[in-house]
Amino acid sequence: MAEIKNRNAFYEYFIIDKYTAGIVLTGTEVKSLRSGKASFNDSYCIFQKGELWIKSFHIAEYTHGTFNNHDPLRERKLLLSKRELKRIENKLKEQGYTIVPLRLFFNEKNIAKVEIGLAKGKKLHDKRETIKQRESDRELKRYIK
């Protein structure tokens, strides 16, 4: 089954904490996700009236869908417990924190879940450090082989 990852999030942010949330989807969205037709480009999460929503998460229209096909960029509600929502909302009030979706996957019961991360933005020098670390790890693996 398809697992869609947000690779850019790990480059742009320090991930402080991770949460697994359910996501409210329509039938054609689920079918499209199972075929791996989704993109996390520029997607983010926001609070609206005490609920967490994911914005600009692109799920391509289902190819065999009829007039009932979904809007690819609609806002989708994320499902978390009240305790988790309160904890995240309190952290967001601090300066510099944001919520980014990290990956979308299907669990054992074939239910779509989104892993979201409480993140803090990286500065330019931190991004350079990440690139250096990745290259040195590659060279080390190449040397070991």
mmCIF file of the C-alpha atoms, coordinates in Angstrom:
data_MODEL
# 
_entry.id   MODEL 
# 
loop_
_atom_site.group_PDB 
_atom_site.id 
_atom_site.type_symbol 
_atom_site.label_atom_id 
_atom_site.label_alt_id 
_atom_site.label_comp_id 
_atom_site.label_asym_id 
_atom_site.label_entity_id 
_atom_site.label_seq_id 
_atom_site.pdbx_PDB_ins_code 
_atom_site.Cartn_x 
_atom_site.Cartn_y 
_atom_site.Cartn_z 
_atom_site.occupancy 
_atom_site.B_iso_or_equiv 
_atom_site.pdbx_formal_charge 
_atom_site.auth_seq_id 
_atom_site.auth_comp_id 
_atom_site.auth_asym_id 
_atom_site.auth_atom_id 
_atom_site.pdbx_PDB_model_num 
ATOM 1   C CA . MET A 1 1   ? 0.000   0.000  0.000   1.00 0.00 ? 1   MET A CA 1 
ATOM 2   C CA . ALA A 1 2   ? 1.025   3.571  -0.602  1.00 0.00 ? 2   ALA A CA 1 
ATOM 3   C CA . GLU A 1 3   ? 2.882   5.632  1.963   1.00 0.00 ? 3   GLU A CA 1 
ATOM 4   C CA . ILE A 1 4   ? 3.367   9.257  1.050   1.00 0.00 ? 4   ILE A CA 1 
ATOM 5   C CA . LYS A 1 5   ? 6.179   11.156 2.776   1.00 0.00 ? 5   LYS A CA 1 
ATOM 6   C CA . ASN A 1 6   ? 6.923   14.848 3.142   1.00 0.00 ? 6   ASN A CA 1 
ATOM 7   C CA . ARG A 1 7   ? 10.669  14.836 2.579   1.00 0.00 ? 7   ARG A CA 1 
ATOM 8   C CA . ASN A 1 8   ? 10.914  18.611 2.525   1.00 0.00 ? 8   ASN A CA 1 
ATOM 9   C CA . ALA A 1 9   ? 9.634   18.888 6.103   1.00 0.00 ? 9   ALA A CA 1 
ATOM 10  C CA . PHE A 1 10  ? 12.748  17.261 7.569   1.00 0.00 ? 10  PHE A CA 1 
ATOM 11  C CA . TYR A 1 11  ? 14.932  19.666 5.590   1.00 0.00 ? 11  TYR A CA 1 
ATOM 12  C CA . GLU A 1 12  ? 12.980  22.812 6.492   1.00 0.00 ? 12  GLU A CA 1 
ATOM 13  C CA . TYR A 1 13  ? 12.156  22.087 10.165  1.00 0.00 ? 13  TYR A CA 1 
ATOM 14  C CA . PHE A 1 14  ? 13.449  20.564 13.387  1.00 0.00 ? 14  PHE A CA 1 
ATOM 15  C CA . ILE A 1 15  ? 10.773  18.014 14.337  1.00 0.00 ? 15  ILE A CA 1 
ATOM 16  C CA . ILE A 1 16  ? 10.157  18.328 18.088  1.00 0.00 ? 16  ILE A CA 1 
ATOM 17  C CA . ASP A 1 17  ? 7.242   15.941 18.596  1.00 0.00 ? 17  ASP A CA 1 
ATOM 18  C CA . LYS A 1 18  ? 5.213   13.559 16.412  1.00 0.00 ? 18  LYS A CA 1 
ATOM 19  C CA . TYR A 1 19  ? 1.517   12.665 16.557  1.00 0.00 ? 19  TYR A CA 1 
ATOM 20  C CA . THR A 1 20  ? -0.623  10.243 14.566  1.00 0.00 ? 20  THR A CA 1 
ATOM 21  C CA . ALA A 1 21  ? -3.992  11.632 13.523  1.00 0.00 ? 21  ALA A CA 1 
ATOM 22  C CA . GLY A 1 22  ? -6.949  10.298 11.620  1.00 0.00 ? 22  GLY A CA 1 
ATOM 23  C CA . ILE A 1 23  ? -8.113  12.229 8.568   1.00 0.00 ? 23  ILE A CA 1 
ATOM 24  C CA . VAL A 1 24  ? -11.638 12.821 7.260   1.00 0.00 ? 24  VAL A CA 1 
ATOM 25  C CA . LEU A 1 25  ? -11.773 11.720 3.604   1.00 0.00 ? 25  LEU A CA 1 
ATOM 26  C CA . THR A 1 26  ? -14.334 10.991 0.919   1.00 0.00 ? 26  THR A CA 1 
ATOM 27  C CA . GLY A 1 27  ? -14.483 7.733  -1.051  1.00 0.00 ? 27  GLY A CA 1 
ATOM 28  C CA . THR A 1 28  ? -12.687 8.965  -4.161  1.00 0.00 ? 28  THR A CA 1 
ATOM 29  C CA . GLU A 1 29  ? -9.930  10.505 -2.022  1.00 0.00 ? 29  GLU A CA 1 
ATOM 30  C CA . VAL A 1 30  ? -9.238  7.155  -0.381  1.00 0.00 ? 30  VAL A CA 1 
ATOM 31  C CA . LYS A 1 31  ? -9.063  5.407  -3.762  1.00 0.00 ? 31  LYS A CA 1 
ATOM 32  C CA . SER A 1 32  ? -6.688  8.040  -5.069  1.00 0.00 ? 32  SER A CA 1 
ATOM 33  C CA . LEU A 1 33  ? -4.476  7.762  -1.958  1.00 0.00 ? 33  LEU A CA 1 
ATOM 34  C CA . ARG A 1 34  ? -4.263  3.986  -2.287  1.00 0.00 ? 34  ARG A CA 1 
ATOM 35  C CA . SER A 1 35  ? -2.757  4.492  -5.732  1.00 0.00 ? 35  SER A CA 1 
ATOM 36  C CA . GLY A 1 36  ? -0.259  6.984  -4.255  1.00 0.00 ? 36  GLY A CA 1 
ATOM 37  C CA . LYS A 1 37  ? -1.573  10.094 -5.992  1.00 0.00 ? 37  LYS A CA 1 
ATOM 38  C CA . ALA A 1 38  ? -0.962  12.779 -3.357  1.00 0.00 ? 38  ALA A CA 1 
ATOM 39  C CA . SER A 1 39  ? 1.513   15.555 -2.649  1.00 0.00 ? 39  SER A CA 1 
ATOM 40  C CA . PHE A 1 40  ? 2.505   17.402 0.528   1.00 0.00 ? 40  PHE A CA 1 
ATOM 41  C CA . ASN A 1 41  ? 3.982   20.418 -1.327  1.00 0.00 ? 41  ASN A CA 1 
ATOM 42  C CA . ASP A 1 42  ? 3.503   23.506 0.867   1.00 0.00 ? 42  ASP A CA 1 
ATOM 43  C CA . SER A 1 43  ? 0.905   21.789 3.061   1.00 0.00 ? 43  SER A CA 1 
ATOM 44  C CA . TYR A 1 44  ? 0.482   22.840 6.673   1.00 0.00 ? 44  TYR A CA 1 
ATOM 45  C CA . CYS A 1 45  ? -1.905  22.452 9.605   1.00 0.00 ? 45  CYS A CA 1 
ATOM 46  C CA . ILE A 1 46  ? -3.893  25.163 11.374  1.00 0.00 ? 46  ILE A CA 1 
ATOM 47  C CA . PHE A 1 47  ? -6.394  25.419 14.215  1.00 0.00 ? 47  PHE A CA 1 
ATOM 48  C CA . GLN A 1 48  ? -9.904  26.659 13.453  1.00 0.00 ? 48  GLN A CA 1 
ATOM 49  C CA . LYS A 1 49  ? -12.429 26.796 16.305  1.00 0.00 ? 49  LYS A CA 1 
ATOM 50  C CA . GLY A 1 50  ? -10.494 24.252 18.371  1.00 0.00 ? 50  GLY A CA 1 
ATOM 51  C CA . GLU A 1 51  ? -10.172 21.744 15.495  1.00 0.00 ? 51  GLU A CA 1 
ATOM 52  C CA . LEU A 1 52  ? -7.050  20.897 13.529  1.00 0.00 ? 52  LEU A CA 1 
ATOM 53  C CA . TRP A 1 53  ? -7.223  21.175 9.715   1.00 0.00 ? 53  TRP A CA 1 
ATOM 54  C CA . ILE A 1 54  ? -4.699  20.340 7.002   1.00 0.00 ? 54  ILE A CA 1 
ATOM 55  C CA . LYS A 1 55  ? -4.490  22.871 4.170   1.00 0.00 ? 55  LYS A CA 1 
ATOM 56  C CA . SER A 1 56  ? -3.110  22.693 0.613   1.00 0.00 ? 56  SER A CA 1 
ATOM 57  C CA . PHE A 1 57  ? -2.640  18.907 0.797   1.00 0.00 ? 57  PHE A CA 1 
ATOM 58  C CA . HIS A 1 58  ? -3.135  17.832 -2.815  1.00 0.00 ? 58  HIS A CA 1 
ATOM 59  C CA . ILE A 1 59  ? -4.925  14.542 -3.480  1.00 0.00 ? 59  ILE A CA 1 
ATOM 60  C CA . ALA A 1 60  ? -5.324  14.015 -7.227  1.00 0.00 ? 60  ALA A CA 1 
ATOM 61  C CA . GLU A 1 61  ? -8.789  13.373 -8.599  1.00 0.00 ? 61  GLU A CA 1 
ATOM 62  C CA . TYR A 1 62  ? -9.660  9.701  -8.947  1.00 0.00 ? 62  TYR A CA 1 
ATOM 63  C CA . THR A 1 63  ? -9.300  8.673  -12.595 1.00 0.00 ? 63  THR A CA 1 
ATOM 64  C CA . HIS A 1 64  ? -12.447 6.518  -12.619 1.00 0.00 ? 64  HIS A CA 1 
ATOM 65  C CA . GLY A 1 65  ? -14.463 9.020  -10.592 1.00 0.00 ? 65  GLY A CA 1 
ATOM 66  C CA . THR A 1 66  ? -17.689 10.470 -11.941 1.00 0.00 ? 66  THR A CA 1 
ATOM 67  C CA . PHE A 1 67  ? -19.296 13.842 -11.235 1.00 0.00 ? 67  PHE A CA 1 
ATOM 68  C CA . ASN A 1 68  ? -18.912 12.933 -7.529  1.00 0.00 ? 68  ASN A CA 1 
ATOM 69  C CA . ASN A 1 69  ? -15.139 13.430 -7.695  1.00 0.00 ? 69  ASN A CA 1 
ATOM 70  C CA . HIS A 1 70  ? -13.540 15.500 -4.912  1.00 0.00 ? 70  HIS A CA 1 
ATOM 71  C CA . ASP A 1 71  ? -11.813 18.888 -4.931  1.00 0.00 ? 71  ASP A CA 1 
ATOM 72  C CA . PRO A 1 72  ? -8.042  18.133 -4.945  1.00 0.00 ? 72  PRO A CA 1 
ATOM 73  C CA . LEU A 1 73  ? -7.053  20.987 -2.594  1.00 0.00 ? 73  LEU A CA 1 
ATOM 74  C CA . ARG A 1 74  ? -9.941  21.075 -0.130  1.00 0.00 ? 74  ARG A CA 1 
ATOM 75  C CA . GLU A 1 75  ? -9.280  21.475 3.599   1.00 0.00 ? 75  GLU A CA 1 
ATOM 76  C CA . ARG A 1 76  ? -9.407  18.185 5.482   1.00 0.00 ? 76  ARG A CA 1 
ATOM 77  C CA . LYS A 1 77  ? -10.097 17.772 9.188   1.00 0.00 ? 77  LYS A CA 1 
ATOM 78  C CA . LEU A 1 78  ? -7.579  15.899 11.343  1.00 0.00 ? 78  LEU A CA 1 
ATOM 79  C CA . LEU A 1 79  ? -8.848  13.723 14.178  1.00 0.00 ? 79  LEU A CA 1 
ATOM 80  C CA . LEU A 1 80  ? -6.973  13.795 17.500  1.00 0.00 ? 80  LEU A CA 1 
ATOM 81  C CA . SER A 1 81  ? -8.004  13.428 21.130  1.00 0.00 ? 81  SER A CA 1 
ATOM 82  C CA . LYS A 1 82  ? -8.904  16.593 23.067  1.00 0.00 ? 82  LYS A CA 1 
ATOM 83  C CA . ARG A 1 83  ? -5.842  16.190 25.272  1.00 0.00 ? 83  ARG A CA 1 
ATOM 84  C CA . GLU A 1 84  ? -3.505  16.039 22.266  1.00 0.00 ? 84  GLU A CA 1 
ATOM 85  C CA . LEU A 1 85  ? -5.221  19.020 20.622  1.00 0.00 ? 85  LEU A CA 1 
ATOM 86  C CA . LYS A 1 86  ? -4.846  21.107 23.791  1.00 0.00 ? 86  LYS A CA 1 
ATOM 87  C CA . ARG A 1 87  ? -1.177  20.135 24.151  1.00 0.00 ? 87  ARG A CA 1 
ATOM 88  C CA . ILE A 1 88  ? -0.433  21.060 20.531  1.00 0.00 ? 88  ILE A CA 1 
ATOM 89  C CA . GLU A 1 89  ? -2.397  24.310 20.721  1.00 0.00 ? 89  GLU A CA 1 
ATOM 90  C CA . ASN A 1 90  ? -0.509  25.402 23.849  1.00 0.00 ? 90  ASN A CA 1 
ATOM 91  C CA . LYS A 1 91  ? 2.835   24.671 22.165  1.00 0.00 ? 91  LYS A CA 1 
ATOM 92  C CA . LEU A 1 92  ? 1.788   26.648 19.074  1.00 0.00 ? 92  LEU A CA 1 
ATOM 93  C CA . LYS A 1 93  ? 1.296   29.765 21.204  1.00 0.00 ? 93  LYS A CA 1 
ATOM 94  C CA . GLU A 1 94  ? 5.053   29.769 21.804  1.00 0.00 ? 94  GLU A CA 1 
ATOM 95  C CA . GLN A 1 95  ? 7.124   31.659 19.267  1.00 0.00 ? 95  GLN A CA 1 
ATOM 96  C CA . GLY A 1 96  ? 8.362   29.804 16.191  1.00 0.00 ? 96  GLY A CA 1 
ATOM 97  C CA . TYR A 1 97  ? 6.401   26.546 16.397  1.00 0.00 ? 97  TYR A CA 1 
ATOM 98  C CA . THR A 1 98  ? 4.271   25.173 13.579  1.00 0.00 ? 98  THR A CA 1 
ATOM 99  C CA . ILE A 1 99  ? 2.559   21.918 12.651  1.00 0.00 ? 99  ILE A CA 1 
ATOM 100 C CA . VAL A 1 100 ? 3.592   20.129 9.466   1.00 0.00 ? 100 VAL A CA 1 
ATOM 101 C CA . PRO A 1 101 ? 2.311   16.854 8.011   1.00 0.00 ? 101 PRO A CA 1 
ATOM 102 C CA . LEU A 1 102 ? 5.143   14.318 7.771   1.00 0.00 ? 102 LEU A CA 1 
ATOM 103 C CA . ARG A 1 103 ? 3.612   11.258 6.129   1.00 0.00 ? 103 ARG A CA 1 
ATOM 104 C CA . LEU A 1 104 ? 0.338   9.629  5.202   1.00 0.00 ? 104 LEU A CA 1 
ATOM 105 C CA . PHE A 1 105 ? -0.100  5.885  5.601   1.00 0.00 ? 105 PHE A CA 1 
ATOM 106 C CA . PHE A 1 106 ? -2.715  3.161  6.054   1.00 0.00 ? 106 PHE A CA 1 
ATOM 107 C CA . ASN A 1 107 ? -2.678  1.306  9.379   1.00 0.00 ? 107 ASN A CA 1 
ATOM 108 C CA . GLU A 1 108 ? -3.364  -2.406 9.990   1.00 0.00 ? 108 GLU A CA 1 
ATOM 109 C CA . LYS A 1 109 ? -7.120  -1.857 9.753   1.00 0.00 ? 109 LYS A CA 1 
ATOM 110 C CA . ASN A 1 110 ? -6.680  -0.056 6.383   1.00 0.00 ? 110 ASN A CA 1 
ATOM 111 C CA . ILE A 1 111 ? -7.593  3.328  7.832   1.00 0.00 ? 111 ILE A CA 1 
ATOM 112 C CA . ALA A 1 112 ? -5.797  6.401  6.484   1.00 0.00 ? 112 ALA A CA 1 
ATOM 113 C CA . LYS A 1 113 ? -3.646  8.148  9.097   1.00 0.00 ? 113 LYS A CA 1 
ATOM 114 C CA . VAL A 1 114 ? -1.486  11.260 8.942   1.00 0.00 ? 114 VAL A CA 1 
ATOM 115 C CA . GLU A 1 115 ? 1.664   11.641 11.005  1.00 0.00 ? 115 GLU A CA 1 
ATOM 116 C CA . ILE A 1 116 ? 2.037   15.297 11.955  1.00 0.00 ? 116 ILE A CA 1 
ATOM 117 C CA . GLY A 1 117 ? 5.006   16.921 13.603  1.00 0.00 ? 117 GLY A CA 1 
ATOM 118 C CA . LEU A 1 118 ? 5.325   19.837 15.960  1.00 0.00 ? 118 LEU A CA 1 
ATOM 119 C CA . ALA A 1 119 ? 8.206   21.663 14.323  1.00 0.00 ? 119 ALA A CA 1 
ATOM 120 C CA . LYS A 1 120 ? 10.472  24.662 14.652  1.00 0.00 ? 120 LYS A CA 1 
ATOM 121 C CA . GLY A 1 121 ? 11.881  26.301 11.505  1.00 0.00 ? 121 GLY A CA 1 
ATOM 122 C CA . LYS A 1 122 ? 15.529  25.902 10.571  1.00 0.00 ? 122 LYS A CA 1 
ATOM 123 C CA . LYS A 1 123 ? 17.828  28.782 9.721   1.00 0.00 ? 123 LYS A CA 1 
ATOM 124 C CA . LEU A 1 124 ? 20.003  28.730 6.598   1.00 0.00 ? 124 LEU A CA 1 
ATOM 125 C CA . HIS A 1 125 ? 23.128  27.577 8.476   1.00 0.00 ? 125 HIS A CA 1 
ATOM 126 C CA . ASP A 1 126 ? 21.147  24.699 10.021  1.00 0.00 ? 126 ASP A CA 1 
ATOM 127 C CA . LYS A 1 127 ? 20.078  23.556 6.542   1.00 0.00 ? 127 LYS A CA 1 
ATOM 128 C CA . ARG A 1 128 ? 23.698  23.611 5.402   1.00 0.00 ? 128 ARG A CA 1 
ATOM 129 C CA . GLU A 1 129 ? 24.637  21.520 8.425   1.00 0.00 ? 129 GLU A CA 1 
ATOM 130 C CA . THR A 1 130 ? 21.924  18.994 7.510   1.00 0.00 ? 130 THR A CA 1 
ATOM 131 C CA . ILE A 1 131 ? 23.340  18.684 3.982   1.00 0.00 ? 131 ILE A CA 1 
ATOM 132 C CA . LYS A 1 132 ? 26.892  18.202 5.322   1.00 0.00 ? 132 LYS A CA 1 
ATOM 133 C CA . GLN A 1 133 ? 25.705  15.517 7.736   1.00 0.00 ? 133 GLN A CA 1 
ATOM 134 C CA . ARG A 1 134 ? 23.832  13.667 4.977   1.00 0.00 ? 134 ARG A CA 1 
ATOM 135 C CA . GLU A 1 135 ? 26.864  13.731 2.657   1.00 0.00 ? 135 GLU A CA 1 
ATOM 136 C CA . SER A 1 136 ? 29.226  12.491 5.369   1.00 0.00 ? 136 SER A CA 1 
ATOM 137 C CA . ASP A 1 137 ? 26.819  9.632  6.188   1.00 0.00 ? 137 ASP A CA 1 
ATOM 138 C CA . ARG A 1 138 ? 26.743  8.664  2.498   1.00 0.00 ? 138 ARG A CA 1 
ATOM 139 C CA . GLU A 1 139 ? 30.533  8.670  2.271   1.00 0.00 ? 139 GLU A CA 1 
ATOM 140 C CA . LEU A 1 140 ? 30.802  6.563  5.421   1.00 0.00 ? 140 LEU A CA 1 
ATOM 141 C CA . LYS A 1 141 ? 28.344  3.984  4.065   1.00 0.00 ? 141 LYS A CA 1 
ATOM 142 C CA . ARG A 1 142 ? 30.220  3.920  0.752   1.00 0.00 ? 142 ARG A CA 1 
ATOM 143 C CA . TYR A 1 143 ? 33.517  3.410  2.586   1.00 0.00 ? 143 TYR A CA 1 
ATOM 144 C CA . ILE A 1 144 ? 32.101  0.572  4.726   1.00 0.00 ? 144 ILE A CA 1 
ATOM 145 C CA . LYS A 1 145 ? 30.890  -1.306 1.630   1.00 0.00 ? 145 LYS A CA 1 
# 
